[in-house]
Amino acid sequence: MHPNIQITQEGLARLQSELKQLTDVKRPQMVDRLSAARAMGDLSENNDFVQAKEELSFIDGRIAELEEVVRHSVVVRKKAGSIVVLGSRVTVMDREQHVYHVVGEWEADPTKKMISHKSPLGIALMGKKVGDEVEVEAPAGKIVYSISKIE
């Protein structure tokens, strides 16, 4: 039995889109490439065959992984409120202003300021309200954030 995976509706849609792209487009292309490489003859020295086989294996592994995540995903519906929950967009201040979107682990992307609710900052923010301060241990030392807005 797998634990449920909390995710936002947008995050689930992105994972489902990736899964569809892999199963409907990329995997069939790779199977065709593998067949073409196999038809070239001697497989022991056929670099394209070996590479296509490895890429197909990677795609199959990613498909299996995404199918499991989608199967066990529970969409968390953000409730309008005054505390930080999964799905909240939180504006915080340290030396400058930052806006973070608190999301499930499978949709986190720090480069887009989408942080997992299980990351150190996500854990610190969950359940807090406007005006609260949270302290997070970072590689550069402790950072104190003040919550100024929750959407």
VOBA-1610 file (N, C-alpha, C; in pm, whole numbers, padded with zeros to 5 digits, always signed):
BEGIN
Met+00083-00118+00000Met+00000+00000+00000Met+00088+00125+00000His+00062+00214-00094His+00138+00338-00105His+00069+00449-00028Pro+00148+00537+00030Pro+00086+00653+00093Pro+00035+00747-00017Asn-00064+00824+00016Asn-00115+00921-00080Asn-00012+01030-00100Ile-00007+01082-00223Ile+00085+01188-00259Ile+00003+01315-00275Gln+00028+01413-00188Gln-00046+01538-00197Gln+00010+01622-00310Ile-00083+01680-00388Ile-00043+01756-00506Ile-00152+01857-00537Thr-00113+01968-00603Thr-00213+02065-00646Thr-00273+02017-00779Gln-00386+02073-00816Gln-00450+02036-00943Gln-00358+02066-01061Glu-00291+02181-01055Glu-00200+02220-01164Glu-00083+02123-01174Gly-00029+02082-01059Gly+00083+01988-01059Gly+00043+01854-01116Leu-00075+01805-01081Leu-00123+01678-01134Leu-00141+01688-01285Ala-00196+01799-01331Ala-00216+01819-01475Ala-00082+01815-01550Arg+00023+01877-01491Arg+00155+01875-01555Arg+00212+01733-01563Leu+00197+01657-01454Leu+00247+01519-01454Leu+00170+01433-01554Gln+00038+01451-01562Gln-00044+01376-01657Gln-00005+01411-01801Ser+00025+01538-01825Ser+00067+01582-01959Ser+00200+01518-01997Glu+00294+01515-01902Glu+00424+01451-01929Glu+00405+01302-01957Leu+00320+01237-01879Leu+00293+01094-01898Leu+00234+01069-02036Lys+00138+01150-02077Lys+00075+01135-02209Lys+00177+01155-02321Gln+00262+01256-02307Gln+00366+01283-02407Gln+00462+01163-02418Leu+00500+01107-02304Leu+00592+00992-02306Leu+00526+00869-02370Thr+00402+00839-02331Thr+00338+00717-02380Thr+00289+00730-02524Asp+00240+00849-02563Asp+00181+00865-02696Asp+00280+00909-02803Val+00389+00974-02763Val+00481+01029-02863Val+00622+00971-02848Lys+00685+00995-02734Lys+00826+00960-02721Lys+00853+00810-02722Arg+00771+00733-02651Arg+00795+00589-02648Arg+00778+00528-02788Pro+00668+00558-02860Pro+00656+00503-02997Pro+00771+00544-03087Gln+00819+00669-03076Gln+00933+00713-03156Gln+01057+00629-03124Met+01078+00602-02994Met+01196+00527-02953Met+01185+00381-02998Val+01066+00324-02994Val+01046+00186-03042Val+01078+00179-03192Asp+01033+00279-03267Asp+01064+00283-03411Asp+01214+00295-03434Arg+01279+00380-03355Arg+01424+00398-03369Arg+01497+00268-03335Leu+01451+00199-03232Leu+01512+00072-03193Leu+01495-00033-03303Ser+01377-00038-03362Ser+01352-00134-03472Ser+01442-00104-03591Ala+01455+00024-03624Ala+01541+00063-03737Ala+01686+00026-03708Ala+01732+00049-03587Ala+01870+00017-03550Ala+01892-00133-03552Arg+01793-00210-03506Arg+01802-00356-03505Arg+01814-00410-03648Ala+01746-00344-03741Ala+01746-00388-03880Ala+01881-00366-03948Met+01967-00287-03886Met+02098-00258-03946Met+02196-00374-03933Gly+02160-00478-03861Gly+02249-00593-03854Gly+02319-00610-03722Asp+02450-00630-03725Asp+02533-00664-03609Asp+02505-00574-03489Leu+02437-00630-03390Leu+02396-00550-03274Leu+02511-00524-03177Ser+02614-00609-03180Ser+02724-00592-03084Ser+02804-00464-03109Glu+02805-00416-03232Glu+02879-00294-03263Glu+02788-00183-03312Asn+02660-00195-03283Asn+02562-00098-03330Asn+02532+00000-03217Asn+02604+00112-03218Asn+02592+00211-03113Asn+02450+00269-03105Asp+02385+00292-03218Asp+02251+00348-03219Asp+02153+00252-03152Phe+02172+00122-03174Phe+02085+00022-03110Phe+02102+00027-02958Val+02225+00030-02911Val+02253+00034-02768Val+02196+00162-02706Gln+02218+00274-02772Gln+02169+00402-02721Gln+02016+00405-02719Ala+01951+00358-02826Ala+01805+00356-02833Ala+01748+00265-02725Lys+01814+00152-02702Lys+01769+00057-02599Lys+01776+00123-02460Glu+01886+00194-02433Glu+01901+00263-02305Glu+01796+00374-02288Glu+01772+00450-02394Glu+01673+00559-02386Glu+01532+00503-02367Leu+01501+00392-02434Leu+01370+00328-02416Leu+01354+00279-02273Ser+01460+00225-02217Ser+01456+00179-02078Ser+01431+00297-01984Phe+01496+00410-02009Phe+01476+00530-01927Phe+01331+00578-01939Ile+01279+00585-02061Ile+01141+00629-02083Ile+01043+00535-02012Asp+01065+00405-02024Asp+00977+00309-01958Asp+00980+00326-01806Gly+01099+00354-01751Gly+01111+00376-01608Gly+01038+00502-01564Arg+01049+00608-01642Arg+00980+00733-01610Arg+00828+00714-01622Ile+00783+00641-01723Ile+00640+00614-01738Ile+00588+00540-01616Ala+00659+00437-01573Ala+00616+00359-01455Ala+00612+00448-01331Glu+00712+00533-01315Glu+00718+00623-01201Glu+00600+00720-01202Leu+00573+00781-01317Leu+00462+00877-01328Leu+00328+00809-01309Glu+00312+00688-01361Glu+00186+00615-01342Glu+00159+00592-01193Glu+00263+00557-01118Glu+00249+00536-00973Glu+00210+00666-00902Val+00278+00774-00937Val+00250+00902-00873Val+00107+00946-00903Val+00066+00938-01030Val-00069+00979-01068Val-00172+00891-00998Arg-00146+00761-00992Arg-00240+00667-00928Arg-00260+00698-00781His-00155+00744-00714His-00162+00766-00569His-00174+00914-00531Ser-00198+00999-00631Ser-00209+01143-00604Ser-00345+01178-00545Val-00342+01267-00451Val-00463+01324-00392Val-00452+01474-00413Val-00546+01527-00491Val-00545+01670-00517Val-00591+01743-00392Val-00508+01836-00348Val-00540+01915-00230Val-00606+02043-00278Arg-00725+02064-00234Arg-00799+02185-00271Arg-00766+02293-00169Lys-00705+02398-00216Lys-00668+02509-00127Lys-00795+02578-00080Lys-00804+02594+00048Lys-00917+02665+00106Lys-00877+02810+00128Ala-00967+02902+00091Ala-00938+03042+00118Ala-00927+03058+00269Gly-00822+03116+00311Gly-00803+03130+00455Gly-00684+03215+00486Ser-00657+03223+00613Ser-00551+03314+00656Ser-00425+03240+00698Ile-00420+03107+00676Ile-00297+03034+00710Ile-00239+02968+00586Val-00109+02941+00591Val-00040+02877+00479Val-00076+02729+00475Val-00124+02684+00359Val-00155+02544+00333Val-00095+02507+00198Leu-00099+02379+00166Leu-00052+02334+00035Leu-00134+02407-00071Gly-00066+02468-00167Gly-00131+02545-00271Gly-00126+02695-00248Ser-00089+02739-00128Ser-00081+02883-00099Ser+00034+02948-00173Arg+00012+03074-00210Arg+00120+03160-00258Arg+00150+03253-00141Val+00274+03249-00097Val+00313+03321+00023Val+00418+03427-00010Thr+00389+03550+00028Thr+00485+03659+00011Thr+00559+03675+00143Val+00691+03667+00136Val+00774+03680+00256Val+00881+03786+00233Met+00932+03838+00342Met+01041+03937+00336Met+01157+03886+00420Asp+01276+03894+00365Asp+01397+03886+00446Asp+01468+04017+00417Arg+01571+04019+00340Arg+01628+04147+00298Arg+01552+04202+00178Glu+01483+04113+00109Glu+01400+04153-00005Glu+01274+04069-00006Gln+01183+04102-00095Gln+01055+04031-00101Gln+01064+03911-00194His+01002+03800-00152His+00995+03678-00233His+00852+03626-00229Val+00808+03566-00339Val+00677+03501-00341Val+00702+03354-00373Tyr+00658+03267-00281Tyr+00674+03123-00299Tyr+00538+03058-00312His+00530+02957-00398His+00409+02877-00412His+00439+02744-00342Val+00363+02713-00237Val+00384+02591-00160Val+00309+02478-00232Val+00384+02377-00278Val+00326+02270-00360Val+00369+02133-00307Gly+00316+02027-00369Gly+00356+01891-00334Gly+00497+01861-00382Glu+00556+01756-00327Glu+00694+01720-00359Glu+00719+01699-00507Trp+00624+01636-00577Trp+00643+01600-00717Trp+00632+01718-00812Glu+00586+01832-00763Glu+00573+01947-00851Glu+00668+02061-00812Ala+00748+02040-00709Ala+00840+02143-00663Ala+00941+02178-00772Asp+00970+02307-00785Asp+01070+02356-00879Asp+01126+02486-00823Pro+01232+02476-00743Pro+01287+02595-00677Pro+01322+02708-00774Thr+01357+02676-00898Thr+01390+02780-00995Thr+01269+02866-01029Lys+01149+02812-01007Lys+01025+02886-01032Lys+00959+02928-00901Lys+01035+02918-00792Lys+00987+02952-00657Lys+00865+02867-00618Met+00863+02743-00665Met+00761+02645-00626Met+00830+02551-00529Ile+00797+02565-00400Ile+00867+02488-00297Ile+00778+02379-00240Ser+00838+02266-00212Ser+00766+02154-00152Ser+00723+02187-00010His+00606+02139+00026His+00559+02157+00163His+00643+02076+00261Lys+00730+01989+00209Lys+00818+01909+00294Lys+00962+01959+00295Ser+00988+02069+00222Ser+01121+02130+00225Ser+01135+02208+00355Pro+01257+02244+00394Pro+01273+02320+00519Pro+01188+02448+00522Leu+01188+02525+00413Leu+01108+02647+00411Leu+00959+02614+00410Gly+00921+02513+00332Gly+00780+02472+00326Gly+00729+02429+00463Ile+00807+02350+00533Ile+00770+02304+00668Ile+00754+02424+00761Ala+00849+02519+00752Ala+00844+02637+00839Ala+00720+02722+00812Leu+00678+02730+00684Leu+00565+02816+00648Leu+00428+02754+00677Met+00418+02621+00667Met+00287+02555+00681Met+00220+02592+00814Gly+00095+02634+00805Gly+00016+02665+00924Gly+00038+02804+00979Lys+00130+02880+00920Lys+00159+03015+00971Lys+00061+03116+00909Lys+00058+03238+00968Lys-00032+03342+00919Lys+00046+03470+00893Val-00020+03568+00831Val+00041+03697+00802Val+00090+03759+00933Gly+00212+03810+00928Gly+00272+03871+01047Gly+00366+03777+01119Asp+00351+03646+01098Asp+00440+03549+01163Asp+00580+03557+01102Glu+00678+03523+01184Glu+00815+03511+01135Glu+00855+03365+01143Val+00927+03319+01042Val+00978+03182+01042Val+01127+03187+01023Glu+01196+03093+01086Glu+01341+03085+01078Glu+01376+02956+01005Val+01461+02968+00904Val+01499+02852+00823Val+01650+02841+00820Glu+01699+02721+00842Glu+01843+02695+00836Glu+01880+02677+00689Ala+01972+02759+00641Ala+02017+02753+00502Ala+02169+02733+00502Pro+02226+02694+00387Pro+02371+02676+00381Pro+02448+02800+00428Ala+02390+02919+00403Ala+02458+03043+00441Ala+02429+03082+00586Gly+02351+03001+00656Gly+02314+03032+00794Gly+02163+03046+00808Lys+02120+03093+00924Lys+01977+03106+00948Lys+01921+03228+00874Ile+01804+03206+00813Ile+01734+03315+00745Ile+01599+03331+00814Val+01565+03455+00847Val+01436+03482+00909Val+01348+03550+00804Tyr+01232+03489+00781Tyr+01134+03544+00688Tyr+01014+03595+00765Ser+00960+03707+00723Ser+00837+03761+00778Ser+00728+03743+00673Ile+00617+03682+00709Ile+00508+03658+00614Ile+00424+03784+00602Ser+00416+03837+00478Ser+00341+03961+00458Ser+00210+03940+00382Lys+00195+03826+00312Lys+00073+03804+00236Lys+00056+03655+00208Ile-00069+03608+00213Ile-00101+03468+00181Ile-00217+03470+00081Glu-00198+03405-00032Glu-00306+03396-00131Glu-00341+03251-00154
//
